[in-house]
Amino acid sequence: MRFGSVEFFKVLIKTVLAIFFFVPLILAVVFGVLFVQKNAKVNDLQEENSVVRQENDRLSVVADVLVGEKAGSAEDIRDILNRSGVTYDELIKLAVNKKDIDADGLYGILSGCGISDKDIVAMAAAKKTVNADEFYEIIEKNGITEKELIKAVVKNSSSSAEDYYSILSECGMSDDEIVEIINKKNPSSGSESDTSSSASDTSSEPEEESPYADLYPDMYVTAPQNYTYDEGTIYFTFDDGPSQYTYQILEYLKENNAKGTWFVVPSRTDWCYSALKAISDSGNTIGIHSLTHDYENIYSSVEAYLEDFHEAWEIVRDATGQTPEIFRFPGGSKNDFNVDTREAIIKEMTRRGFRFYDWNVESGDVSGATWQQMYNSIPHDCHEWKRPVVLMHDTNNTPNTVYVLEDVLKVLAGEGYKFDAIHNDTEPVQFIGPFS
């Protein structure tokens, strides 16, 4: 094959084409192999990083629990621990290794997380670690009376004390032992005579069985044993909320170092839930007004009233994590719609531990009272009563409530009055009933 001949050029062309074809192919194979190896290493590193991130997230959740995440109940903290992957054994081991967490310290941590004494006891009882003396001190702090506990033991009634009875039983205590510890702590329990301020009957007569006892067995609260009242205190109450003005009312109360009471007409909406939680979280009290505010329906029978009340009560509990213990009848405890049912409703709600509150100072806001009229009448009428309970409304149709509230608070504060929320042990004002 001579240089420059046709054969030479044919060979040259074939060689060049082979180089252009095979060299990229070889390079592609080489780089493909390197890429696969590199990708495998990257995946390994990603998996390692993922494990590290998961562990960091786990530790972060644990840290949140210990330094400030507010668990509303024992179930909440169990959920937090489950999400973090921390077991109870690990938590106990951590406490032991630290060697500086005693029972009081652990109680402080749990309480700081927002867990109630009742839930702490329930957790402890599951491990059979609570003795009768310790448990007595805790039920005393929670306001459970000896009579209620004995009643739960004897009747196994659907009262709030039944939960405690179950826990005591889980701790291995017999009924005799439960009664014995109560008698040991209170040998004269139940012997004191009634007073006008007593919240429950101490008579030894057996309690009449309620025809409504099977309805809503969860809807019970613990009635107070005595009522309190602070001289010079005014109770501002707001019916029918929440509304578009709720947050403004909250702000005016806060600015004037005041607390108020809402008797709400709630709904299952995100907006309502947020407003209810804002009221509760700011230290104000929420009571039940009704679900529908339909006088003819809710006062048609005790069953109808309980059905309406229970749904509203459940909404507030779901939204706030708090259990409402007070209520206000729509239209007040004495109105034209409840003539035939009011006595039975009051009896049943009282049996369940709830207390109702009427008012003695009416702002007139729902009737269209002007700023000037309310500014003049509210302070004047408050002077007429020993424990003034002011009726106002938190609705979209009562803007004058917001306009006048701050001015009235300043006037009354200047006269030395304090402003507090109603609690279940606040001495009631009632149109009809034991405090009328």
C-alpha positions in Angstrom: 0.0 0.0 0.0 1.7 3.1 -1.3 1.5 6.4 0.5 -0.9 8.6 -1.3 -2.6 5.8 -3.1 -6.3 5.1 -3.1 -5.8 2.1 -0.8 -3.8 4.3 1.7 -6.6 6.8 1.9 -9.2 4.1 2.4 -7.3 2.6 5.3 -6.7 6.1 6.8 -10.4 6.9 6.6 -11.4 3.7 8.3 -8.8 4.2 11.0 -10.0 7.8 11.7 -13.7 6.6 11.8 -12.7 3.7 14.2 -11.0 6.2 16.5 -14.0 8.5 16.5 -16.4 5.6 17.3 -14.5 3.5 19.7 -12.7 6.1 21.8 -16.0 7.8 22.9 -17.5 4.4 23.6 -14.5 3.4 25.7 -14.7 6.7 27.6 -18.4 6.3 28.1 -17.9 2.9 29.6 -15.1 4.1 31.9 -17.0 7.1 33.1 -20.2 5.0 33.5 -18.3 2.7 35.8 -16.9 5.6 37.8 -20.3 7.2 38.0 -22.0 4.1 39.4 -19.2 3.8 42.0 -19.5 7.4 42.9 -23.3 7.2 43.1 -23.1 4.3 45.4 -20.8 6.3 47.7 -23.2 9.2 47.6 -26.2 7.0 48.5 -24.2 5.6 51.4 -23.4 9.1 52.6 -27.0 10.2 52.2 -28.2 7.2 54.2 -25.7 8.1 56.9 -26.8 11.7 56.9 -30.4 10.6 57.1 -29.7 8.5 60.2 -27.9 11.5 61.7 -30.7 13.8 60.9 -33.3 11.4 62.3 -31.2 11.1 65.5 -30.9 14.9 65.7 -34.7 15.3 65.2 -35.2 12.7 67.9 -33.0 14.5 70.3 -34.6 17.8 69.3 -38.1 16.4 70.2 -36.8 15.1 73.5 -35.2 18.5 74.2 -38.5 20.2 73.5 -40.3 17.9 76.0 -37.8 18.7 78.7 -37.4 22.4 78.1 -40.9 23.6 77.2 -43.1 21.7 74.8 -46.5 21.9 76.4 -48.2 18.5 76.5 -51.8 19.0 77.4 -52.2 15.5 78.9 -50.5 12.2 79.6 -51.6 11.1 76.1 -49.9 14.1 74.6 -46.6 13.3 76.2 -46.9 9.7 75.2 -47.4 10.8 71.7 -44.3 13.1 71.8 -42.2 10.3 73.2 -43.5 7.9 70.5 -42.6 10.4 67.8 -39.1 10.8 69.2 -38.6 7.1 69.5 -37.7 7.4 73.2 -39.0 4.6 75.3 -40.0 4.8 79.0 -37.0 2.6 79.8 -34.7 5.0 78.1 -36.3 7.9 79.9 -35.9 6.2 83.3 -32.3 5.2 82.4 -31.6 8.8 81.6 -33.1 10.0 84.9 -31.0 7.3 86.8 -27.8 8.2 85.0 -28.3 11.9 85.8 -28.6 11.0 89.5 -30.1 14.3 90.2 -33.8 13.7 89.4 -35.9 12.6 92.4 -39.6 12.2 92.6 -40.2 15.9 93.2 -38.0 16.8 90.2 -39.7 14.4 87.9 -43.1 15.7 89.1 -41.9 19.2 88.3 -41.0 18.2 84.8 -44.3 16.5 84.1 -46.3 19.4 85.6 -44.2 21.9 83.6 -45.2 20.0 80.5 -48.8 20.8 81.3 -49.8 17.3 82.6 -52.3 17.4 85.4 -52.0 15.6 88.8 -54.7 13.3 87.7 -52.9 12.2 84.6 -49.6 11.8 86.5 -51.4 9.6 88.9 -52.9 7.6 86.1 -49.5 7.0 84.6 -48.1 6.0 88.0 -51.0 3.8 88.8 -50.4 1.8 85.6 -47.1 0.8 87.2 -48.7 0.2 90.6 -46.6 2.8 92.3 -49.1 4.9 94.1 -50.0 4.2 97.8 -53.2 5.3 99.5 -51.6 8.2 101.5 -50.0 9.7 98.4 -53.2 9.4 96.4 -55.3 11.0 99.1 -53.1 14.1 99.0 -53.5 14.3 95.2 -57.3 13.9 95.1 -57.5 16.6 97.8 -55.5 19.0 95.6 -57.8 18.2 92.7 -60.9 19.1 94.7 -62.4 15.6 94.8 -64.3 15.2 98.1 -64.4 12.2 100.4 -68.2 12.0 99.9 -67.8 11.9 96.1 -65.2 9.2 96.3 -67.2 7.1 98.7 -70.2 7.5 96.4 -68.2 6.3 93.4 -67.1 3.3 95.4 -70.5 2.4 96.6 -72.6 3.2 93.5 -69.9 3.2 90.9 -71.6 6.3 89.6 -70.7 8.2 86.5 -69.2 11.1 88.4 -65.8 12.6 88.1 -64.7 10.7 91.2 -65.1 7.4 89.4 -61.9 7.9 87.5 -60.1 8.2 90.8 -61.8 5.1 92.1 -60.6 3.1 89.0 -57.0 4.3 89.6 -57.1 3.4 93.2 -58.3 -0.1 92.2 -55.5 -0.3 89.7 -53.1 0.4 92.5 -54.3 -2.8 94.1 -56.5 -1.2 96.8 -59.7 -2.8 97.8 -63.0 -0.9 98.4 -62.5 -1.4 102.1 -59.0 0.0 101.9 -60.2 3.0 100.0 -62.9 3.8 102.5 -60.4 3.1 105.3 -57.9 5.7 104.1 -60.7 8.3 103.7 -61.9 7.6 107.2 -58.4 7.7 108.5 -57.8 11.1 107.0 -61.2 12.5 107.8 -62.8 10.7 110.8 -65.4 13.4 111.0 -66.1 13.6 107.3 -69.7 14.3 106.5 -70.6 15.3 110.1 -70.6 19.0 109.5 -73.9 20.8 109.2 -75.0 22.5 106.0 -74.5 26.2 105.5 -75.9 28.5 102.9 -72.6 28.6 101.1 -72.2 24.8 100.9 -72.2 23.6 97.3 -73.4 20.1 98.0 -75.9 18.5 100.4 -74.2 16.7 103.3 -77.4 14.9 104.3 -77.1 11.2 104.9 -80.4 10.6 103.0 -79.8 8.5 99.8 -79.7 10.5 96.6 -82.7 10.1 94.3 -81.8 8.4 91.1 -82.0 10.8 88.1 -84.1 9.7 85.1 -81.4 11.4 82.9 -78.4 9.6 84.5 -77.8 7.5 81.4 -77.6 10.5 79.1 -74.1 11.8 78.4 -72.2 10.0 81.2 -69.1 12.0 80.5 -70.8 15.3 81.2 -70.0 15.7 84.9 -67.9 18.2 86.8 -66.9 18.5 90.5 -69.1 21.0 92.3 -67.3 23.3 94.8 -67.8 22.8 98.5 -67.9 26.5 99.3 -68.3 29.7 97.4 -66.1 32.7 97.5 -66.4 36.4 96.8 -63.8 39.2 96.9 -65.1 42.5 98.1 -64.8 45.2 95.5 -64.7 42.8 92.5 -66.8 43.3 89.4 -67.5 40.4 87.0 -67.8 41.4 83.3 -69.5 38.7 81.3 -69.9 38.4 77.5 -72.7 36.4 76.0 -73.1 34.8 72.5 -69.5 35.0 71.4 -67.0 34.6 69.9 -67.4 37.3 67.3 -65.3 39.6 65.1 -64.8 41.7 68.3 -63.5 39.0 70.6 -59.8 39.8 70.1 -60.4 43.5 70.7 -62.3 42.8 73.9 -59.4 40.5 75.0 -56.9 43.3 74.3 -58.9 45.9 76.4 -59.2 43.5 79.3 -55.4 42.8 79.2 -54.5 46.5 79.0 -56.6 47.1 82.1 -55.4 44.1 84.1 -58.9 42.6 84.0 -60.3 39.1 83.4 -63.7 38.4 82.0 -66.2 35.5 81.4 -67.5 34.4 78.1 -70.8 32.4 77.9 -70.3 31.2 74.4 -72.4 29.9 71.5 -69.7 27.9 69.7 -69.4 26.1 66.4 -67.1 23.5 64.9 -65.1 25.9 62.8 -61.4 26.6 62.8 -62.0 30.2 63.4 -64.2 29.5 66.4 -61.7 27.1 67.8 -58.9 29.7 67.6 -61.0 32.3 69.3 -62.0 30.0 72.1 -58.4 29.0 72.7 -57.4 32.7 72.7 -60.0 33.4 75.4 -58.9 30.5 77.5 -55.2 31.0 77.0 -55.4 34.6 78.2 -56.8 33.5 81.6 -60.4 34.3 81.1 -63.2 31.8 81.8 -65.4 30.1 79.3 -68.9 29.0 80.3 -71.6 27.5 78.1 -74.6 29.6 76.8 -76.0 27.2 74.3 -75.2 25.6 70.9 -78.2 26.9 68.9 -79.7 29.7 71.1 -83.1 28.3 69.9 -85.2 28.9 72.9 -88.2 26.9 71.8 -86.1 23.8 71.1 -83.7 23.8 74.0 -86.4 24.5 76.6 -88.8 22.0 75.2 -87.5 19.2 77.5 -84.6 18.3 79.8 -83.4 15.9 77.1 -83.4 18.6 74.5 -81.5 21.0 76.8 -78.9 18.3 77.6 -78.3 17.5 74.0 -77.8 21.1 73.0 -75.5 21.8 76.1 -73.4 18.6 75.5 -72.5 19.5 72.0 -71.4 23.1 72.9 -69.6 21.7 76.0 -67.7 19.2 73.8 -66.7 22.0 71.3 -65.1 24.1 74.1 -63.3 21.1 75.5 -61.9 20.1 72.1 -60.9 23.7 71.3 -59.3 24.6 74.6 -58.5 21.4 76.4 -60.4 22.9 79.4 -63.7 21.6 80.8 -66.4 24.3 81.2 -68.0 24.1 84.7 -70.3 27.1 84.6 -73.2 28.1 82.3 -75.8 30.8 81.6 -79.3 30.0 80.4 -80.2 31.8 77.2 -82.6 34.5 78.3 -81.5 34.0 81.9 -82.7 31.3 84.3 -86.2 32.7 84.4 -87.8 33.4 81.1 -91.1 32.8 79.2 -89.7 29.8 77.3 -88.5 27.6 80.3 -91.5 27.9 82.6 -92.4 24.2 82.4 -88.8 22.8 82.3 -86.6 25.2 84.3 -86.9 23.5 87.6 -86.0 20.1 86.2 -83.1 21.5 84.1 -81.7 23.3 87.1 -82.0 20.1 89.2 -80.3 17.9 86.6 -77.5 20.4 85.8 -76.8 20.9 89.5 -76.7 17.2 90.1 -74.0 17.0 87.4 -71.9 19.6 89.3 -72.6 22.6 87.0 -73.4 26.0 88.3 -75.3 28.7 86.4 -74.9 32.5 86.6 -77.3 35.2 85.8 -76.6 39.0 86.1 -77.6 42.1 88.0 -76.1 44.8 85.8 -77.4 45.0 82.3 -75.5 47.0 79.8 -78.3 47.2 77.2 -75.8 46.7 74.4 -77.9 44.0 72.6 -80.9 46.4 72.7 -78.9 49.1 70.9 -77.7 51.2 73.9 -75.3 54.0 72.8 -71.8 54.6 74.1 -73.1 57.4 76.3 -75.9 55.4 77.7 -73.7 52.5 78.7 -70.9 54.8 80.0 -73.4 56.4 82.4 -75.4 53.3 83.4 -72.8 50.6 84.0 -70.8 52.3 86.7 -73.9 53.7 88.3 -75.6 50.2 88.5 -72.4 48.5 89.7 -72.5 50.8 92.7 -75.9 49.4 93.6 -74.7 45.8 94.1 -72.4 44.0 96.5 -71.1 41.7 93.8 -71.9 43.2 90.4 -72.2 40.8 87.5 -72.3 42.8 84.2 -74.1 41.5 81.2 -72.6 42.4 77.9 -72.5 40.7 74.5 -69.7 39.7 72.2 -71.6 39.6 68.8 -71.0 41.1 65.4 -74.1 43.3 66.0 -72.8 44.9 69.3 -69.9 47.1 68.4 -70.7 49.6 71.1 -69.6 47.0 73.6 -66.1 47.3 72.3 -66.2 51.1 72.1 -67.3 51.6 75.7 -65.5 48.7 77.5 -62.1 50.4 77.9 -63.7 53.6 79.2 -65.9 51.9 81.7 -63.0 49.8 83.0 -60.9 52.9 83.5 -63.7 54.7 85.4 -64.3 51.7 87.7 -60.6 51.0 88.3 -60.2 54.6 89.3 -62.9 54.0 92.0 -60.8 51.0 93.3 -62.7 48.1 91.8 -61.0 44.9 90.6 -62.2 42.8 87.6 -62.1 39.0 87.8 -63.4 36.1 85.8 -66.1 33.9 87.2 -65.0 30.5 88.4 -67.1 27.6 89.5 -66.6 28.6 93.2 -67.6 32.2 92.6 -70.8 32.9 94.6 -73.5 33.0 91.9 -76.1 35.7 91.1 -79.3 34.0 90.1 -82.8 35.0 89.2 -84.2 31.7 90.4 -82.6 29.0 92.4 -80.6 28.6 95.7 -78.8 32.0 95.2 -81.8 34.0 94.0 
